[in-house]
Amino acid sequence: MNTLKKLEKRLLKNKNDSGSRVFGRLVRALCVEEDFKLTEIYNLDYEDFELALSIIKDWRLDRYTKTKERLREMVGSANK
């Protein structure tokens, strides 16, 4: 399963927990080039920590593709 699918599944499963809020801030920071405290990732459980690292890796590789828009859509819908 690719990283975006994992994130989507994770956000749909637990929309309002602290991990989802961290993912929301991480994605927003990547989308608009804001600061993000890396300690927030460290405080996630191991599975979410690994997902956060995958998001960052994929973002670096795919930041000029449709990934950016899809991430924005996911986080926007998860925080409504």
C-alpha positions in Angstrom: 0.0 0.0 0.0 1.4 3.4 -0.9 2.0 6.1 1.6 -1.0 8.3 0.6 -3.3 5.3 0.9 -2.0 4.6 4.3 -2.4 8.2 5.4 -5.9 8.3 4.0 -6.9 5.1 5.8 -5.3 6.4 9.0 -7.1 9.7 8.9 -10.5 8.1 8.1 -10.0 5.6 11.0 -9.2 8.2 13.7 -10.2 11.7 12.6 -9.9 13.5 15.9 -7.1 11.9 17.8 -3.8 13.6 18.5 -2.0 11.6 15.8 -4.4 12.9 13.1 -3.8 16.4 14.3 -0.1 15.9 14.0 -0.5 14.6 10.4 -2.6 17.6 9.6 0.0 20.0 10.8 2.8 18.0 9.1 1.0 18.0 5.7 0.1 21.7 6.0 3.7 22.6 6.8 4.9 20.7 3.8 2.2 22.2 1.5 2.8 25.8 2.5 6.4 25.5 3.7 5.7 26.4 7.3 7.8 25.4 10.3 7.0 22.1 12.0 8.3 20.8 15.3 9.9 17.4 14.6 9.3 16.5 18.3 5.7 16.1 17.3 6.6 13.1 15.1 8.8 11.6 17.8 5.8 11.6 20.2 3.7 9.5 17.8 3.4 5.7 18.3 5.8 3.7 16.2 3.5 2.9 13.3 2.4 6.6 13.0 6.1 7.7 13.3 7.0 5.4 10.4 4.1 6.8 8.4 5.2 10.4 9.1 8.7 9.6 7.9 7.2 8.0 4.7 5.2 11.1 4.1 8.3 13.2 4.3 10.2 10.9 2.0 7.5 10.8 -0.6 7.0 14.5 -0.4 10.6 15.1 -1.2 10.4 12.7 -4.2 7.0 13.7 -5.5 6.5 17.3 -4.4 6.0 18.5 -7.9 3.3 16.0 -8.8 -0.3 15.5 -7.9 0.7 14.3 -4.4 0.6 17.8 -3.1 -3.0 18.4 -4.1 -4.1 15.0 -2.8 -2.5 15.6 0.5 -4.2 19.0 0.9 -7.6 17.4 0.1 -7.1 14.6 2.6 -6.1 16.9 5.5 -8.8 19.4 4.6 -11.5 16.8 4.7 -10.2 15.2 7.9 -10.3 18.4 9.9 -13.9 19.4 9.0 
